[in-house]
Amino acid sequence: MHWPAGSLRGLGVDRLAGQGSTPLARPRCLPLSTQLGLASRIERFWKADMVEVGYRSVPSCPALGWLEREADQVGQDNSESDGRPPAPKRKSISKPLDLLNFLLIDVNGAIKPYLNVYLYVHRGWADASVGLVSTVSGIVGIVAQTPIGTAIDAVRDKRMILLGALVALSLATLLIALFPQFWPVLAASCVLAAVGGMLSPTIATLTLGLFPADKIARRFGRNAAVERTGNVVIAVLIGLVGWLFPDRAVFLLVPACAIVSAAALYSIPRGAIDARRARGGGEGNGQKAPAGWRTLLTCRPLMIFAACVGLFHFANAPLLTLVAQEIGRARPDWSSVIVSVCIVGAQAVMVPMGLIVGRRAERWGRKPLLVIGFAALPVRALLYLVWRDPYWLIAVQCLDGVGAGLLSAMKPLVMADITRGTGRYNAAHGLIGTVQGAGASLSFVIAGTLVQQAGFDAAYLACAAVAAVALGVLMTLMPETAPERPRGGPGAWLRAVRPGVA
């Protein structure tokens, strides 16, 4: 390999050979202040020579990684010889991110259900008052998703958004614990509904800013697995605290988790978060303005995905409630325990689903995993009709972990694919959240009416029919969003079903 005269020897390197070879000597003088300059110059020379010999795609420099490791070692040796402490190693960002996901409070799946029980059983509220609080807070949560997503895109330091959400959650739960009257509880419930829906998207945007595009699929899968593991642990902890301590003690878990989460959040350096990439602006250092709303609303893959997600949650949301009502009739003394087992069981199944997404989303593509998740929902709704035994209903309900688990892990990844380069990742996430919430809320009304008019079988069949429509739309209209063509797995037969889709 030809190198420009004196280019590398002038930097203190006696020999740089091809890939797999070992340099004969270490850099003789490499102060820490010149490490980045050294790496930049070597990379520039390498690219020039690769282009000169005819490479169209420039391979990575095999010696560059070695030089960076040697630079760190030389800097450490120099600091020790000068009597200074060794240079600190770069902090790992994976562990704080894991802790954030683990302590992520599942507001809709843990806090709000307990709040309803607390108000009805322990505070003696009437059904109408509890229902009014749930309805108003649900509407606020749906309406707030898109504006909150737009605000997240506009803030450069994404840590501030998550910190504000943690503070708001803590204050809301403390307000409920200290003042369990109607108006304070209504205000706190609205805050919980609005803020609870932004926790996962905010951590997703942090992840986008911390990891490059080629590592994002594995990281999103890990986020989902760790989050679901934390949900199981926190759900069990809520049950233990509610059993061993006074009824209000459960609400104190939220500030405790928030304090630890804030410490983990600010152990991630601000400089490690690429603000452009975090809002879906893609790679690069430019300051391109975010795309307009028209770009999002006319984006065909985004609109199709929004419709699929809305139909999925329309079919999925009332199933747990229907199962709880059936179990309550058969085993009224154990109804609350059995429902808790259903929730924890589904969350436990979601853990391996997140790991599967992290390992297979790049190789198989996004669409096959989505199809598997969507296909599990109509199967689950139909299986409820087979047998009415409570244990059978519990086992079938655990299949929720397959459908909802794959969708929750895949959603931030698909959204990153669709919105890459627009700078509107969180706004699009908020739009999807609004459609999702609207579909779920509407389904409760329709499912309840069907149960009253025609029984549980009609409600289950209706949910299965809507889920089948969602699956059909996904398979026939939704394109593969992975930036690279899938290399194997179920993507092959999906391309046969939908020709021309990469």
C-alpha positions in Angstrom: 0.0 0.0 0.0 1.3 3.4 -1.0 1.2 6.1 1.7 2.0 9.8 1.3 5.6 10.5 2.1 6.2 11.0 5.8 2.5 11.0 6.5 2.5 8.2 9.1 6.2 8.1 10.1 5.9 11.7 11.0 3.2 10.7 13.4 5.4 8.3 15.2 4.3 5.0 13.6 7.1 2.7 12.3 4.8 0.4 10.3 1.1 0.1 9.4 0.4 -3.2 7.6 -2.8 -4.7 6.1 -5.7 -6.1 8.0 -4.9 -8.8 10.5 -1.2 -7.8 10.8 0.5 -6.4 13.9 2.4 -3.1 14.0 6.1 -3.6 14.9 6.3 -0.6 17.2 4.0 1.6 19.3 3.7 5.3 18.7 6.7 6.9 20.3 5.0 10.1 21.4 1.2 10.5 21.5 -0.1 13.1 24.0 -3.8 12.8 24.8 -4.5 16.2 23.2 -3.4 14.9 19.7 -5.2 11.6 19.7 -8.2 12.7 17.7 -6.0 14.6 15.2 -3.9 11.5 14.7 -7.0 9.4 14.0 -8.4 12.0 11.6 -5.2 12.3 9.5 -4.8 8.5 9.2 -8.4 8.1 8.2 -8.0 10.8 5.5 -4.9 9.2 4.1 -6.5 5.8 4.1 -9.6 7.0 2.2 -7.5 8.8 -0.4 -5.5 5.7 -1.1 -8.6 3.4 -1.3 -10.1 5.7 -3.9 -6.8 5.8 -5.8 -6.6 2.1 -6.1 -10.2 1.9 -7.3 -12.4 1.1 -4.3 -15.9 2.5 -4.7 -16.9 1.8 -1.1 -14.1 2.7 1.2 -13.4 -0.1 3.8 -12.6 0.8 7.4 -8.9 1.3 8.2 -7.7 -1.8 10.0 -5.0 0.1 11.9 -7.2 2.9 13.1 -8.8 1.0 15.9 -5.4 -0.2 17.0 -4.1 3.3 17.1 -7.0 4.5 19.2 -6.4 1.7 21.7 -2.6 2.4 21.7 -3.3 6.2 22.2 -5.4 5.4 25.3 -2.6 3.2 26.7 0.1 5.7 25.9 -1.9 8.5 27.5 -2.4 6.4 30.6 1.3 5.5 30.8 2.3 9.2 30.4 -0.1 10.3 33.1 1.2 7.6 35.5 4.8 8.6 34.8 4.0 12.3 35.5 2.4 11.4 38.8 -1.1 12.2 37.6 -4.0 9.7 38.0 -4.8 7.6 34.9 -7.2 9.2 32.3 -10.7 8.0 33.0 -12.3 5.6 30.6 -15.4 6.6 28.7 -18.5 5.8 30.7 -20.7 3.1 29.3 -24.1 4.4 28.3 -25.8 1.0 28.2 -26.1 0.5 31.9 -27.8 3.8 32.7 -30.1 3.2 29.7 -30.9 -0.3 31.0 -31.7 1.2 34.5 -34.0 3.8 32.9 -35.9 1.2 31.1 -36.1 -1.1 34.1 -37.5 1.6 36.3 -39.9 2.9 33.7 -43.3 3.2 35.5 -46.1 1.5 33.5 -48.7 4.1 34.2 -51.5 2.5 32.2 -50.7 -1.1 33.3 -49.9 -0.6 36.9 -50.6 2.8 38.5 -54.0 3.6 36.9 -55.5 0.2 37.7 -54.4 0.4 41.3 -55.7 4.0 41.4 -59.2 2.8 40.4 -59.1 0.1 43.1 -57.8 2.5 45.7 -60.6 5.1 45.0 -63.4 2.5 44.8 -62.4 0.2 47.7 -60.3 2.2 50.1 -61.8 5.7 49.6 -65.4 4.7 49.0 -65.9 6.6 45.7 -69.0 5.9 43.7 -68.7 4.2 40.3 -69.8 7.3 38.5 -67.0 9.4 40.0 -64.3 6.8 39.2 -65.6 6.4 35.7 -65.7 10.2 35.2 -62.0 10.5 36.3 -61.0 7.7 34.0 -62.9 9.1 31.0 -61.6 12.7 31.4 -58.0 11.6 32.0 -58.2 9.2 29.0 -59.3 12.0 26.7 -56.5 14.3 28.0 -54.0 11.5 27.4 -55.1 11.0 23.8 -55.2 14.7 22.9 -51.8 15.5 24.5 -49.7 12.9 22.7 -49.1 14.8 19.4 -48.3 18.2 21.0 -45.9 16.5 23.5 -44.2 14.7 20.7 -43.7 17.9 18.8 -42.3 19.6 21.9 -39.8 16.8 22.4 -38.5 17.3 18.8 -37.9 21.0 19.5 -35.9 20.5 22.7 -32.2 19.8 22.1 -31.4 18.3 25.5 -33.7 15.3 25.6 -32.7 14.6 29.2 -34.6 17.7 30.3 -37.9 16.3 28.8 -37.5 13.0 30.6 -36.6 14.7 33.9 -39.7 16.9 33.6 -41.8 13.9 33.1 -40.4 12.1 36.1 -41.0 15.2 38.3 -44.6 15.5 37.0 -45.3 11.8 37.7 -43.9 12.2 41.2 -45.9 15.3 42.0 -49.1 13.7 40.6 -48.8 10.6 42.7 -48.0 12.6 45.8 -51.0 14.7 45.2 -53.2 11.6 45.1 -51.7 10.2 48.3 -52.0 13.4 50.2 -55.3 14.8 48.9 -57.6 11.9 47.7 -60.5 14.2 46.9 -62.2 14.5 43.5 -60.6 17.6 42.0 -57.0 16.9 43.1 -57.4 13.3 41.9 -58.8 14.4 38.6 -56.0 16.9 38.0 -53.4 14.3 39.0 -55.0 11.6 36.8 -54.8 14.0 33.8 -51.1 14.5 34.4 -50.5 10.8 34.7 -52.4 10.2 31.4 -50.5 12.9 29.5 -47.0 12.2 30.9 -47.4 8.4 31.1 -47.7 8.1 27.3 -44.4 10.0 26.7 -42.0 8.0 28.8 -41.3 5.2 26.3 -41.1 7.6 23.3 -38.7 9.8 25.2 -36.4 6.9 26.0 -36.7 5.8 22.4 -35.5 9.3 21.2 -32.6 9.1 23.7 -31.7 5.7 22.2 -31.7 7.2 18.7 -29.3 9.9 19.8 -27.0 7.5 21.5 -26.6 4.7 19.0 -25.9 4.8 15.2 -28.4 3.4 12.8 -26.7 0.0 12.4 -27.0 -0.7 16.1 -30.4 0.7 16.8 -32.4 -2.5 16.2 -30.6 -4.5 18.8 -30.8 -1.7 21.2 -34.5 -1.2 20.8 -35.0 -4.9 21.4 -33.0 -4.7 24.5 -34.9 -1.7 25.7 -38.2 -3.6 25.3 -36.9 -6.7 27.1 -35.5 -4.7 30.1 -38.6 -2.5 30.3 -40.9 -5.5 30.5 -38.7 -7.2 33.1 -39.0 -4.0 35.1 -42.8 -3.9 34.7 -43.0 -7.4 36.1 -40.8 -6.6 39.1 -42.6 -3.3 39.8 -46.1 -4.9 39.5 -45.1 -7.5 42.0 -43.6 -4.8 44.2 -46.8 -2.8 44.0 -48.8 -5.9 45.2 -46.4 -6.5 48.1 -46.4 -2.8 49.2 -50.2 -2.7 49.0 -50.5 -5.8 51.1 -47.9 -5.0 53.8 -48.3 -1.2 54.2 -51.1 1.4 54.2 -53.0 1.8 51.0 -51.4 5.1 50.1 -47.9 3.7 50.3 -48.0 2.4 46.7 -48.0 5.9 45.4 -44.7 6.6 47.1 -43.0 4.1 44.9 -43.2 6.5 41.9 -41.1 9.2 43.5 -38.6 6.6 44.8 -38.2 5.1 41.3 -38.1 8.6 39.8 -35.1 9.7 41.9 -33.1 6.6 40.9 -34.1 7.1 37.2 -33.0 10.8 37.3 -29.6 9.8 38.7 -29.3 7.2 35.9 -30.4 9.7 33.3 -27.8 12.4 34.2 -25.0 9.8 34.3 -25.4 9.9 30.5 -23.3 12.8 29.2 -25.2 15.4 27.2 -22.4 15.3 24.6 -23.0 11.6 24.0 -26.5 12.3 22.6 -26.6 13.4 18.9 -29.5 15.9 18.9 -30.0 15.7 15.2 -30.2 11.9 15.1 -32.4 11.9 18.3 -35.2 13.8 16.5 -35.0 11.6 13.4 -32.8 14.0 11.4 -30.5 11.1 10.3 -26.7 11.0 10.3 -24.5 14.0 9.8 -23.6 17.4 11.4 -25.9 19.7 9.4 -28.7 21.7 10.9 -31.4 20.8 8.4 -34.8 22.2 9.4 -37.4 19.6 10.3 -39.9 18.6 7.7 -43.4 20.1 7.8 -46.5 18.4 9.0 -47.6 17.9 5.4 -44.6 15.6 4.9 -45.8 13.4 7.7 -49.5 13.4 6.8 -48.7 12.5 3.2 -46.2 9.8 4.1 -48.0 6.6 2.9 -46.0 4.1 5.1 -46.7 6.2 8.2 -50.4 6.5 7.5 -50.7 2.7 6.8 -48.8 1.9 10.0 -51.0 4.3 12.0 -54.1 2.5 10.7 -52.6 -0.9 11.5 -51.7 0.2 15.0 -55.1 1.8 15.6 -56.9 -1.4 14.4 -54.7 -3.6 16.5 -55.4 -1.7 19.7 -59.1 -1.4 18.9 -59.2 -5.3 18.9 -56.7 -5.8 21.7 -57.7 -3.3 24.3 -61.0 -4.7 25.6 -59.9 -8.4 25.7 -58.4 -8.3 29.2 -61.5 -6.5 30.5 -63.7 -9.1 28.9 -61.6 -11.9 30.4 -61.7 -10.2 33.8 -65.5 -10.0 33.7 -65.8 -13.7 32.8 -63.4 -14.8 35.6 -65.1 -12.5 38.0 -68.4 -14.3 37.4 -66.9 -17.8 37.8 -64.5 -17.0 40.7 -65.5 -13.7 42.4 -63.2 -14.3 45.4 -60.1 -14.7 43.3 -60.9 -12.3 40.4 -58.4 -9.6 41.4 -55.6 -12.1 41.9 -56.3 -13.9 38.6 -56.4 -10.6 36.7 -53.0 -9.7 38.2 -51.6 -13.0 37.1 -52.9 -12.3 33.6 -51.1 -9.0 33.5 -47.8 -10.3 34.9 -47.9 -13.4 32.7 -48.3 -11.3 29.5 -45.5 -8.9 30.6 -43.2 -11.9 31.2 -43.9 -13.3 27.7 -43.0 -9.8 26.3 -39.4 -10.1 27.6 -38.3 -12.8 25.1 -40.2 -11.0 22.3 -38.0 -7.9 22.8 -34.9 -10.1 22.6 -36.1 -11.7 19.4 -36.6 -8.2 17.9 -33.1 -7.2 18.9 -31.6 -10.3 17.3 -33.8 -10.8 14.2 -35.0 -7.3 13.1 -32.0 -6.7 10.9 -31.7 -10.1 9.3 -35.4 -10.9 8.8 -36.6 -7.3 8.3 -39.3 -5.4 10.2 -42.4 -6.7 8.5 -42.1 -10.5 9.3 -41.9 -9.7 13.0 -44.9 -7.4 12.8 -46.9 -10.0 10.9 -46.2 -12.6 13.6 -47.3 -10.2 16.3 -50.5 -9.1 14.4 -51.4 -12.8 13.6 -51.3 -13.7 17.3 -54.2 -11.4 18.1 -57.0 -12.9 16.1 -55.8 -16.4 17.1 -56.0 -15.3 20.8 -59.5 -13.8 20.4 -60.8 -17.0 18.8 -59.2 -19.2 21.4 -61.3 -17.6 24.1 -64.3 -19.3 22.5 -62.9 -22.8 22.9 -63.2 -23.2 26.6 -64.5 -21.1 29.6 -62.3 -22.5 32.3 -60.5 -19.7 34.1 -57.1 -21.4 33.8 -57.6 -21.7 30.1 -58.5 -18.0 29.9 -55.4 -17.1 31.8 -53.2 -19.2 29.5 -54.7 -17.6 26.4 -54.4 -14.1 27.8 -50.6 -14.7 28.1 -50.5 -14.7 24.3 -51.0 -11.0 24.6 -47.3 -11.0 25.3 -46.6 -12.2 21.8 -48.7 -9.7 19.9 -48.4 -6.6 22.1 -44.8 -7.5 22.9 -43.6 -7.7 19.3 -45.6 -4.5 18.4 -44.3 -2.5 21.3 -40.7 -3.5 20.6 -41.0 -2.9 16.8 -42.9 0.3 16.9 -40.0 2.7 17.8 -37.8 0.9 15.2 -40.3 1.2 12.4 -41.0 4.8 13.3 -37.2 5.5 13.1 -37.1 3.9 9.7 -40.1 5.8 8.3 -39.1 9.3 9.7 -35.4 9.1 9.2 -34.3 12.4 7.7 -37.5 14.3 8.6 -36.5 15.5 12.1 -40.1 14.6 13.2 -39.6 11.3 14.9 -41.3 12.3 18.2 -44.1 14.2 16.4 -44.9 11.1 14.4 -44.7 9.0 17.5 -47.2 11.3 19.1 -49.5 11.0 16.1 -49.4 7.2 16.3 -50.0 7.4 20.1 -53.1 9.5 19.4 -54.5 7.0 16.9 -53.7 4.1 19.3 -55.4 5.8 22.2 -58.5 6.7 20.2 -58.8 3.1 18.9 -58.5 1.6 22.4 -61.0 4.0 24.0 -63.6 3.5 21.3 -63.3 -0.3 21.5 -64.3 -0.4 25.2 -67.6 1.2 24.4 -68.4 -1.1 21.5 -67.2 -4.2 23.3 -69.3 -3.4 26.3 -72.4 -2.8 24.2 -71.9 -6.1 22.4 -71.6 -8.0 25.7 -74.9 -6.5 26.9 -76.7 -7.2 23.6 -75.3 -10.5 22.4 -72.9 -11.9 25.0 -69.2 -12.5 25.3 -68.9 -14.7 22.2 -70.1 -11.8 20.0 -67.5 -9.4 21.6 -64.7 -12.0 21.1 -65.7 -12.6 17.5 -65.8 -8.8 16.7 -62.3 -8.4 18.2 -61.0 -11.3 16.1 -62.6 -9.8 12.9 -61.0 -6.4 13.5 -57.7 -8.0 14.3 -57.9 -10.0 11.0 -58.5 -6.7 9.1 -55.4 -5.2 10.7 -53.4 -8.2 9.7 -54.6 -8.0 6.1 -53.8 -4.3 5.8 -50.4 -4.9 7.2 -49.5 -7.8 4.9 -50.9 -6.2 1.7 -50.2 -2.5 2.1 -47.4 -2.0 4.6 -43.9 -1.9 2.9 -40.7 -3.3 4.5 -39.1 -0.3 6.2 -35.6 -1.8 6.9 -32.9 0.3 5.2 -31.3 -2.9 3.9 -32.9 -5.8 2.1 -33.7 -8.6 4.6 -31.1 -11.5 4.3 -33.3 -14.4 5.2 -36.0 -15.7 7.5 -39.8 -15.2 7.0 -39.1 -12.2 4.8 -38.8 -14.5 1.8 -42.4 -15.6 1.8 -43.6 -12.2 2.6 -41.9 -10.8 -0.5 -43.8 -13.5 -2.4 -47.1 -12.4 -0.9 -46.3 -8.7 -1.7 -44.1 -8.6 -4.8 -42.0 -5.5 -5.4 -41.7 -4.6 -1.8 -38.0 -4.6 -0.7 
